[in-house]
Amino acid sequence: MENATSLQGRVALVTGAGRERGIGAAAAEHLARAGASVVVSDLVPAGPGGEEAQAGLEATVARVRAAGGRATGVALDVTDAAQIEAAVEAAVSTFGGLDVLVNNAGTGIGVGEFTELTDDQWELSWLINVMGPMRLSRAALPHLEKQGGSIVNVASTAGVAAEAGYGAYTVTKHAAVGLTRLLAAELGPRGIRVNAVAPGMIHTDLGAAELELVAASTGATIEDATRSVVESIPVRRLGTPDDVAPAITWLAQPGSYMSGAVVPVTGAMVGLN
């Protein structure tokens, strides 16, 4: 799916890229393999967990460089407008511009029964999963339109279907899909393409939490819940970040006619309603 030079000379900013087995880290590496210079970003809290988060960010930068790419890392809380502006500026000042924005940062804090979720869970889900991509897209817009840029939003199958127990996560991922289609319609005349990927059951930290949710809701063990989920996927395995990253890289390539699309990466998983 990837061309080794398809993004040569382009600059990409990837959010939520500081987790070793995350989609963002894999996307950063695949974009670099296609020739892009990459700004790797993720939340680095000032208090507890900050050192670990910074180490994760630096590990992804090292991973990109080991793949032969150019990379720099920046702390980015997608709920902080000043940090959003700083991340965009880091791309421009370090690599000379910004051509690709991958809105991958997200949270599953809003997963839960509708009647049990608090207002704080709803609000934080909205701030991270919807307002974050919106603000980043707005901040990146003046740079993306200079030579035909691309935005790729990481949505979810929860953004094209609904299943009990997923609460605010479902609502915000539906909003992310709506944002993708709106921006594709409005920014197309300005030379910017906007698409999304909708991953299914992917083996990440968030995916592990989802399996725990399945186990809790069915009274099964994690092992039995995982086995049941795998049996429901025609390819008979969970996905990995390296299954999603090539789709992101493909959508990021310049000159494509693809815009406004939501690409499923699900192993042909069915039952979406």
Beta strands, then each sheet from edge to edge (+ up, - down):
strand 1: 11-14
strand 2: 37-42
strand 3: 71-75
strand 4: 100-103
strand 5: 150-154
strand 6: 193-199
strand 7: 262-265
sheet 1: 3+ 2+ 1+ 4+ 5+ 6+ 7+
end
